[in-house]
Amino acid sequence: MKKGESSKKVVFITGASSGIGKSIATYLSKRNFKVYGTSRNPDKSSIKEFDLVALDVTDPSSIERAIAEVATREGKIDVLINNAGVGITGPIEETPESEIKKAFETNYFGPLNVIKSVLPVMRKNREGLIINITSIAGYMGLPYRGIYSATKGALEITAEAYRMELKQFNIKMTNIAPGDFATNIASGRYHAPVTKGSPYEKVYGNTLKLMNDHVDAGKDPNLMAEEVYRVIQEKDPRVHYKVGERLQKFSVLLKGILPDKVYEKMLMKHYKL
């Protein structure tokens, strides 16, 4: 072991101040990992279970500083978990372009920049694991969540290519796609307003309530933490993992089997459109 290098596996996880990220970071910190979570405002957090460093995934210089800080402290980063993300809902026609760009900056370009910053550290140590927390929504275009689906789908597909490029360096990459989990994502995401007189007013309003109900009734985020822990133990992680309600995971399988229009009708029935 090199001087200044931790004897524990060092985990770097973005967006760890709440929700799924906090659950994963807390779970791993109790299992002999040295965990560094990130938050835009770590000074405002009361978290004691793991260290928090300042990072804004939309700011490349902030990413570089956070990665350099942990790499200097520990001498390595064994596992990167790209978890930070934002939700966005609304009729695509009525969603401001500025909000669409913000969602892509956080959910797509942000993770790519974090990966870019951590790769030299992992390559120097001749190994590493990168886990992207995506979404089952990234496998399909969901009504009034089309932009969110697009950001997560883009990361899934990019990671498929990225992991092949990284094999020569003994750096592994995988995607874990959660379904609905009981977190605060609904309160923190951008909602295009339900505009009185809009042609989407009634249907979007009903669908928005349905989506929020799904999140409120979602699974315990500790299930995601358990899955991440299992994946870290694997010698050769798969390309994709899915975690959530059986029906949500099954819907991905159905999309590959059913004719497009049949699947579309199934989604519209589910969302009562």
Order of alpha helices (4+ residues) and beta strands (2+ residues): beta-alpha-beta-beta-alpha-beta-beta-alpha-alpha-beta-alpha-beta-alpha-beta-alpha-alpha-beta-alpha-alpha
